[in-house]
Each structure stands twice: as C-alpha cells, then as structure tokens.
C-alpha cells in the first residue's frame, strides 16, 4: 500500500508540474500575444500620425500654393492696370503734344502770311512811289 501511495503521490506531483508548465506556457503565449498586439497598435498609431502629418502638410502646401497663385494673379492684374494706365497717359500726352505742334504750325503759317502780306504792301508802296 505504501508503494502505491508513493506512486500516486509522484504521479500527482508530476501531474501538478505538467499542469504548472502548461499554465506557464499559456501565460507566456498570452503575454507574447499581448506584446505583439501592443506593438501592432503602437505601429498603427505611428502610421496614422505620420499619415495625418503628411496629409496636413499636403493641404498646407496646397493652401500656400493657392495663396501664391492668388497673389501672382493680383500682381499680374495690378501690372496690367498699371500698363493700361501708362498707355492711356502716353496717348493723352501724345495727343496734347500733337495739338501743341498743330497750334504752333498755325501760328507760324499766320505769321508767315502776315509777313508776306507786309512785304507785298511794301512792294506796292514802293511801286506807287516810283510812279
């Protein structure tokens, strides 16, 4: 009987050790799974943060590009307006100068006509005196 008791005790002890090893292995597997899950979650969060940052930069770049295009368009429009104003001013100035030149020509013609008329009058006076 004692031998049987000893065998039974050893058998129970071996069963306990096997059970303990199985529990430890399950605990390690569970920890490993949790660690992998945490790492995967961390990696996903990191990827999400990178994606958000990249997307934010893209939107920001698009906004800056749009603002730059808007400013360039405003500058171009201002430049066109300035050029148009300059052309109009030059046209007005050219017209005024042409009018001045025409007035000057009229004045010179009038003076020339007056001079010729006086010369003819002198010639006639001289002719009348000679007679």
PADREN-320213 format. One record per residue: z, x, y of N, C-alpha, C, O in turn. Coordinates in steps of 0.05 Angstrom, whole numbers, padded with zeros to 5 digits, always signed. Each point is the difference from the previous one (the first is absolute). Example, Ala and Ser with C-alpha at 12.3 -4.5 7.8 and 13.67 -1.06 7.14 Angstrom:
<recs>
+00156+00264-00114+00000-00018+00024+00000+00018+00024+00013+00021+00000
-00027-00028+00021+00001+00016+00024+00014-00015+00022+00004+00010+00022
</recs>
This chain:
<recs>
+00000+00016-00024+00000-00016+00024+00000+00017+00025-00014-00006+00019
+00030+00027-00019+00001+00017+00024-00027+00012+00005-00008+00003+00023
-00006+00005-00043-00026+00012+00002-00019-00021+00013-00016+00007+00018
+00018-00031-00027-00017-00021+00011+00007-00004+00030-00018-00003+00017
+00043+00004-00011+00010-00004+00027-00011+00023+00018-00010-00005+00022
+00011+00030-00033-00010+00023+00015-00030-00003+00004-00010+00005+00022
-00004-00014-00043-00029-00003+00003-00006-00022+00021-00017+00003+00017
+00032-00024-00019-00005-00022+00019+00006+00009+00029-00014-00007+00018
+00036+00022-00015+00007+00010+00027-00023+00019+00010-00007-00002+00023
-00002+00020-00040-00022+00017+00008-00025-00016+00007-00014+00005+00020
+00008-00024-00037-00024-00017+00005+00003-00014+00027-00019-00001+00016
+00043-00010-00011+00005-00014+00026-00003+00020+00023-00011-00006+00021
+00022+00031-00025-00001+00020+00020-00029+00007+00006-00008+00004+00023
-00008-00001-00044-00029+00007+00003-00014-00023+00014-00017+00004+00017
+00024-00029-00024-00012-00023+00013+00007+00000+00030-00018-00005+00017
+00043+00011-00011+00009+00001+00028-00016+00021+00015-00010-00005+00023
+00007+00029-00035-00015+00021+00013-00030-00007+00004-00011+00005+00021
+00000-00018-00042-00028-00008+00003-00003-00021+00022-00018+00001+00016
+00037-00020-00015+00000-00021+00020+00003+00013+00028-00014-00008+00019
+00032+00027-00017+00005+00014+00026-00025+00015+00009-00008-00001+00023
-00005+00015-00042-00025+00014+00006-00022-00019+00009-00014+00005+00020
+00012-00027-00033-00020-00020+00007+00006-00011+00028-00018-00003+00017
+00044-00003-00011+00007-00009+00027-00006+00021+00021-00011-00006+00021
+00018+00031-00027-00006+00021+00019-00030+00003+00005-00009+00003+00023
-00007-00005-00045-00029+00002+00003-00010-00023+00017-00018+00003+00017
+00027-00027-00022-00008-00024+00016+00008+00003+00029-00015-00007+00018
+00039+00018-00014+00009+00004+00028-00018+00020+00014-00007-00004+00023
+00001+00026-00037-00018+00021+00012-00028-00012+00006-00011+00005+00021
+00001-00021-00040-00026-00013+00004+00001-00019+00024-00018+00000+00017
+00040-00015-00015+00003-00018+00022+00001+00015+00027-00013-00007+00020
+00029+00029-00020+00001+00017+00024-00027+00011+00007-00008+00000+00024
-00006+00010-00044-00027+00011+00005-00018-00021+00011-00015+00005+00019
+00016-00029-00030-00017-00022+00010+00007-00007+00029-00017-00004+00017
+00044+00003-00011+00009-00006+00027-00009+00023+00019-00009-00006+00022
+00011+00031-00031-00008+00022+00017-00030-00001+00005-00009+00003+00023
-00007-00009-00044-00029-00003+00004-00006-00023+00019-00018+00002+00017
+00032-00024-00021-00004-00023+00017+00007+00007+00030-00015-00008+00018
+00037+00022-00015+00008+00008+00028-00021+00019+00012-00008-00003+00023
-00002+00022-00040-00021+00018+00010-00025-00015+00007-00013+00006+00021
+00005-00025-00038-00024-00016+00005+00004-00016+00026-00019-00001+00016
+00042-00011-00013+00006-00016+00024-00001+00018+00025-00011-00008+00020
+00023+00031-00023+00000+00019+00023-00028+00008+00007-00008+00002+00024
-00008+00004-00045-00028+00008+00005-00016-00023+00013-00016+00005+00018
+00021-00029-00027-00014-00023+00012+00008-00004+00029-00017-00005+00017
+00043+00008-00012+00009-00002+00028-00013+00021+00018-00008-00005+00022
+00007+00030-00034-00012+00022+00015-00030-00006+00005-00010+00004+00022
-00004-00013-00043-00028-00007+00004-00004-00022+00020-00018+00001+00017
+00036-00021-00018-00002-00022+00019+00004+00010+00029-00014-00008+00018
+00034+00025-00015+00006+00011+00026-00024+00017+00010-00008-00003+00023
-00004+00019-00041-00024+00016+00008-00023-00019+00008-00014+00005+00019
+00010-00026-00036-00022-00019+00006+00005-00013+00027-00019-00002+00016
+00044-00007-00011+00006-00013+00025-00006+00019+00024-00011-00008+00020
+00021+00033-00023-00004+00020+00021-00030+00005+00005-00009+00001+00023
-00006+00002-00045-00029+00005+00003-00013-00024+00013-00017+00003+00018
+00024-00027-00027-00012-00025+00012+00007-00002+00030-00017-00007+00016
+00042+00013-00010+00009-00001+00028-00016+00020+00017-00008-00007+00022
+00004+00031-00033-00016+00020+00015-00028-00009+00004-00012+00004+00021
+00000-00017-00042-00027-00010+00002-00002-00021+00022-00018+00001+00017
+00037-00020-00017+00000-00021+00020+00004+00012+00028-00014-00007+00019
+00032+00026-00017+00005+00014+00025-00025+00014+00010-00007-00001+00023
-00006+00016-00042-00025+00014+00008-00021-00020+00009-00015+00005+00019
+00013-00028-00033-00020-00020+00008+00006-00011+00028-00018-00004+00016
+00044+00000-00011+00008-00010+00026-00007+00021+00022-00010-00007+00021
+00017+00032-00027-00006+00022+00019-00030+00002+00005-00010+00004+00022
-00005-00006-00044-00030+00002+00002-00010-00024+00017-00018+00004+00017
+00029-00028-00022-00008-00023+00016+00006+00003+00029-00016-00006+00018
+00040+00017-00012+00008+00005+00027-00018+00020+00013-00008-00003+00023
+00001+00024-00038-00018+00021+00011-00027-00012+00006-00012+00006+00021
+00002-00022-00040-00026-00013+00005+00001-00018+00025-00019-00001+00016
+00041-00014-00014+00003-00018+00023+00000+00016+00026-00013-00007+00020
+00029+00029-00020+00001+00017+00025-00028+00012+00006-00008+00000+00023
-00006+00009-00044-00027+00011+00004-00018-00021+00012-00016+00005+00017
+00018-00029-00028-00017-00022+00010+00006-00006+00029-00018-00004+00016
+00044+00004-00009+00008-00005+00028-00011+00023+00018-00010-00006+00022
+00013+00031-00032-00010+00022+00016-00030-00002+00004-00011+00005+00021
-00003-00012-00043-00029-00003+00001-00008-00021+00020-00018+00003+00016
+00033-00026-00017-00006-00022+00018+00005+00008+00029-00015-00006+00018
+00038+00020-00014+00006+00010+00027-00021+00019+00009-00009+00000+00024
+00000+00018-00042-00021+00019+00007-00026-00014+00008-00013+00007+00019
+00006-00028-00035-00024-00015+00007+00002-00014+00027-00018+00000+00016
+00042-00012-00012+00004-00013+00026-00002+00020+00023-00012-00006+00021
+00024+00030-00025-00001+00020+00021-00029+00009+00005-00008+00004+00022
-00007+00000-00044-00028+00008+00002-00016-00022+00014-00017+00006+00018
+00022-00031-00025-00015-00022+00013+00007-00001+00030-00017-00004+00017
+00043+00008-00011+00008+00000+00028-00014+00023+00015-00009-00004+00023
+00008+00027-00035-00013+00023+00012-00029-00005+00005-00011+00006+00021
-00003-00018-00041-00028-00006+00003-00005-00020+00023-00018+00003+00016
+00036-00023-00015-00003-00020+00022+00004+00014+00027-00014-00005+00019
+00035+00021-00017+00006+00014+00025-00024+00018+00008-00008+00000+00023
-00003+00014-00043-00023+00017+00006-00024-00016+00009-00014+00008+00019
+00010-00031-00031-00022-00018+00007+00004-00010+00029-00019-00001+00016
+00043-00007-00010+00006-00010+00027-00004+00022+00020-00012-00004+00022
+00022+00028-00028-00003+00023+00018-00029+00007+00004-00009+00006+00022
-00007-00006-00044-00028+00006+00002-00014-00020+00018-00018+00006+00016
+00025-00032-00020-00012-00021+00016+00007+00004+00030-00017-00003+00017
+00042+00010-00012+00008+00004+00028-00015+00024+00012-00009-00001+00023
+00006+00022-00038-00014+00024+00009-00029-00007+00005-00012+00010+00020
+00000-00026-00037-00028-00008+00004-00003-00017+00025-00019+00004+00015
+00039-00022-00010-00001-00016+00025+00002+00018+00024-00014-00004+00020
+00032+00024-00021+00003+00019+00022-00026+00015+00005-00009+00003+00023
-00003+00006-00045-00025+00015+00003-00022-00018+00012-00015+00010+00016
+00014-00035-00025-00020-00019+00012+00005-00004+00029-00019-00001+00016
+00045-00003-00009+00006-00004+00029-00008+00025+00016-00011-00002+00022
+00017+00026-00033-00008+00025+00013-00030+00002+00004-00010+00007+00021
-00005-00015-00043-00029+00001+00002-00010-00020+00022-00018+00007+00015
+00030-00030-00014-00008-00020+00020+00005+00011+00028-00016-00003+00018
+00040+00016-00015+00007+00011+00026-00020+00022+00008-00009+00001+00023
+00002+00016-00043-00019+00022+00006-00027-00012+00008-00013+00010+00018
+00004-00030-00033-00026-00013+00006+00000-00012+00028-00019+00002+00015
+00042-00015-00010+00002-00013+00027-00001+00021+00022-00014-00003+00020
+00029+00025-00024+00000+00022+00020-00028+00012+00002-00009+00006+00022
-00004-00003-00045-00027+00012+00000-00019-00019+00015-00017+00010+00016
+00019-00036-00022-00018-00019+00014+00006+00001+00030-00019-00001+00016
+00044+00002-00008+00007+00001+00028-00011+00025+00013-00010-00001+00023
+00012+00024-00037-00010+00025+00011-00031-00001+00003-00010+00008+00021
-00003-00019-00041-00029-00003+00002-00008-00018+00024-00019+00005+00015
+00034-00027-00013-00006-00018+00022+00004+00014+00027-00016-00004+00018
+00037+00020-00015+00005+00014+00025-00023+00021+00006-00009+00003+00022
+00001+00010-00044-00022+00020+00003-00025-00014+00009-00014+00010+00018
+00008-00034-00030-00024-00014+00008+00002-00009+00030-00019+00000+00015
+00044-00009-00008+00003-00008+00028-00004+00023+00018-00012-00003+00022
+00022+00027-00029-00004+00024+00017-00029+00007+00002-00010+00007+00021
-00004-00009-00045-00029+00006+00000-00014-00019+00019-00018+00008+00015
+00025-00033-00017-00013-00020+00018+00007+00005+00029-00018-00002+00017
+00043+00009-00012+00008+00006+00028-00016+00024+00011-00010+00000+00023
+00007+00020-00040-00015+00024+00007-00030-00007+00005-00012+00009+00019
+00002-00026-00036-00028-00009+00003-00003-00016+00025-00020+00003+00015
+00040-00020-00009-00002-00016+00025+00002+00018+00024-00014-00004+00019
+00030+00024-00020+00003+00019+00022-00025+00016+00005-00007+00006+00023
-00007+00001-00044-00024+00016+00001-00022-00015+00014-00017+00011+00015
+00017-00037-00019-00023-00015+00010+00001-00003+00030-00018-00013+00012
</recs>
